[in-house]
Amino acid sequence: MSPSYNDMDDDPQPTGTLALQTLSMPVDTNPNGDIFAGWLLSQMDIAGAIIAQEVAKGRVTTVAVGSMAFLRPVPVGAQVSCYVETLETGRSSITTLVEVWQKEIATGAMAKITEGEFVYVAIDSNGRTRPINCG
Ligand SMILES: CC(=O)SCCNC(=O)CCNC(=O)[C@H](O)C(C)(C)COP(=O)(O)OP(=O)(O)OC[C@H]1O[C@@H](n2cnc3c(N)ncnc32)[C@H](O)[C@@H]1OP(=O)(O)O
């Protein structure tokens, strides 16, 4: 079950492996001048895939994304970090929890932006599902 908006903000520290860290850029803004959700989703998908392909020891593709809530706007120039925890490994699938955190550079304070489940499937060179333990 997905965490509620409040549950998500209760946890003061990131969980999982730091898989991706970047800066939000002006090109990624919405009409309000903040970063648009699609950019964050893209970063999360990449971060989850980085960890999933390590687990799968090869190529993966995204098969499902869970529901998400965005807790606060991300400004341009923010240091954005994606942390990934592997929740479950099936025959060919890897379920990950991807958390997005923003670091306030002046104080070092961390604030969670969002989190979501991303499910990947190990695939072969033809894009067909392959069992994870077969490399
Ligand atoms: C459309 C896009 O461009 S989205 C962006 C990139 N993603 C893609 O292109 C993926 C497009 N989808 C596909 O190519 C295919 O659906 C594949 C290769 C991911 C899976 O093919 P399928 O024939 O459906 O595989 P299959 O039914 O064997 O399921 C494979 C695994 O995925 C899991 N799975 C399939 N659908 C879902 C789902 N909606 N949610 C969670 N897990 C799922 C299955 O439980 C199974 O897990 P397991 O092997 O660990 O038990």
The ligand as a Gaussian input file, in Angstrom:
#p B3LYP/6-31G(d) Opt

LIG

0 1
 C        5.409000       1.923000     -23.152000
 C        6.771000       2.386000     -22.773000
 O        7.624000       2.744000     -23.559000
 S        7.042000       2.429000     -21.078000
 C        8.743000       2.653000     -20.898000
 C        9.628000       1.484000     -21.014000
 N        8.985000       0.219000     -20.705000
 C        8.697000      -0.636000     -21.687000
 O        8.873000      -0.394000     -22.863000
 C        8.105000      -1.955000     -21.235000
 C        6.976000      -2.420000     -22.165000
 N        6.486000      -3.738000     -21.704000
 C        7.055000      -4.874000     -22.138000
 O        7.916000      -4.901000     -23.000000
 C        6.548000      -6.174000     -21.517000
 O        5.313000      -5.921000     -20.848000
 C        7.592000      -6.747000     -20.495000
 C        8.800000      -7.306000     -21.246000
 C        8.031000      -5.703000     -19.474000
 C        6.930000      -7.887000     -19.694000
 O        6.430000      -8.796000     -20.623000
 P        5.289000      -9.825000     -20.162000
 O        5.075000     -10.784000     -21.260000
 O        4.124000      -9.048000     -19.650000
 O        6.019000     -10.559000     -18.985000
 P        5.434000     -11.476000     -17.874000
 O        3.929000     -11.563000     -17.894000
 O        6.227000     -12.736000     -17.958000
 O        5.819000     -10.681000     -16.529000
 C        7.162000     -10.477000     -16.218000
 C        7.250000      -9.999000     -14.787000
 O        6.692000      -8.687000     -14.691000
 C        5.726000      -8.657000     -13.670000
 N        4.699000      -7.718000     -14.050000
 C        4.044000      -7.662000     -15.227000
 N        3.158000      -6.650000     -15.209000
 C        3.277000      -6.054000     -14.008000
 C        2.640000      -4.946000     -13.380000
 N        1.677000      -4.240000     -14.002000
 N        3.007000      -4.625000     -12.121000
 C        3.972000      -5.313000     -11.476000
 N        4.633000      -6.370000     -12.024000
 C        4.271000      -6.730000     -13.264000
 C        5.197000     -10.071000     -13.578000
 O        4.622000     -10.337000     -12.309000
 C        6.471000     -10.862000     -13.801000
 O        7.234000     -10.894000     -12.591000
 P        8.074000     -12.227000     -12.131000
 O        8.718000     -12.807000     -13.361000
 O        9.089000     -11.719000     -11.165000
 O        7.084000     -13.161000     -11.529000

